[in-house]
Amino acid sequence: MEYEPVIGLEVHAQIHTKSKMFCSCPVVKDTGDLEPNTYVCPVCTAMPGVLPVINRRVIEIAIMTGLALNCEIPPVNCFARKSYFYPDLPKNYQISQYELPLCVNGYLDIETESGPKRIRICRAHQEEDTGKLYHVGAGVSHVDLNRAGVPLLEIVTEPDLRSVEEVLAYATKLRAILVYLGVSSGDMEKGMMRFEANISVRPVGTDQLNPRHEVKNLNSFRALARSTAYEIADQIATLEAGGAIVQQTMGWNEAQEVTVPQRGKEHAHDYRYFPEPDLPPLEISREWVAELRARLPELPDAKKARFVADYELSDYDASLLVEERAVADYYEAVVAAGKAAPKTVANWVIGALFGLMNESGQEIGQVQVSPEALAELIGLVEEGAINANTGKEVLGEMFASGRRARQIVEERGLAQISDTGALEQIVAQVLDESPDQVSTYLGGKEQIIGWMIGQVMKATHGKANPQVVRELLQNQLEAKRS
Ligand SMILES: [Zn+2]
């Protein structure tokens, strides 16, 4: 029997705000050396008698994200208490949303091997993060509440994903949108995005939803992909051996690359959800939604379409350039700073620049070559001052040192020889020294001219303009026929 996976994804994204969700404690990026319990107050440590106050900026950002994900924004939403006991949760409940979330009925279109596919998003809601536990050994754990009350957005899909590739395509695109919106830095290492994958399998051609495994707390794209692939294979193997899948929560053991059962599945009623009595239902005016919609930046799909239409880029090149907003901005700045065709600029960015970034592990924000400096280099190649190979070499040096192209070309004497007088002599000399190749050429095998160009390039240490060399060679060879 053939099986197909049925996967839904929940994404928890930390929202970039100055202060926490229900108090004015600052949200500080945890770089690892932060003193524990220094960004806390009576509200986020749940002292008796305190009351939460909603951070307006969080709601604004959450609505904009919902709009970017094609969601409806219902006129009223409601906070709810999700009750459970855990030592990193001082209130013993988390303020979340349950029956009336902020955003509903959206979707995200992803690219798959068989074309575009729409992934439905059933809801996006707002909630607060918990603190963190540090297990220091010998039955002792420490709690740090710096993260308690940091705003999170939980974005939940319908079970529309059918493969690991689709899961990754969705997660990558969602991350790009969150970064475009400035909602999140998308920094996986710092826990800015966490995933939970709900995975089941069923015979191909059927449409039932079988008991699923919920794989929690996946902190990287790699863990998401590996654990999903593991679950799919493991569930199919279990069914084929005559076993049954029990609905439960799983954890991912990174070291052994296996999922492990954590506890029995909780049901919504275990959390005793009920409307948060300390907060009123939140009314969202249509005017506010319209105002936020107008403030949405250009998103990856729209930017890609514009790059294809305005810059005459291929679909593929445009996708690569819009994946990161910072890269797209960099590319457009290079185009604006020079006279080269946008397609030529795209080739330099995707080819030479991405190559150097991959080698060095640098992000676009760390690159020392400014858009103006790259435009200047491309200009030197376009006007024939240096050839394309030298240009790549110069870019390597600019990338390493942050110096400008013109300076490097002058200092190293890299300017291309286009002066025909100087080149004519070298061409004549190469032909004199290669009588056999000349007869081959005159005998009709004209492709040997490539070898001759190579000899001239060698004699000029790569500085000759190959176009000019070809013309001079052709002229002198044709002259030998008579
Ligand atoms: Zn606080």
Residues whose N, C-alpha, C, O or C-beta is under 5 A from the ligand:
A	BS01	ZN	C23 S24 C25 V40 C41 V43 C44
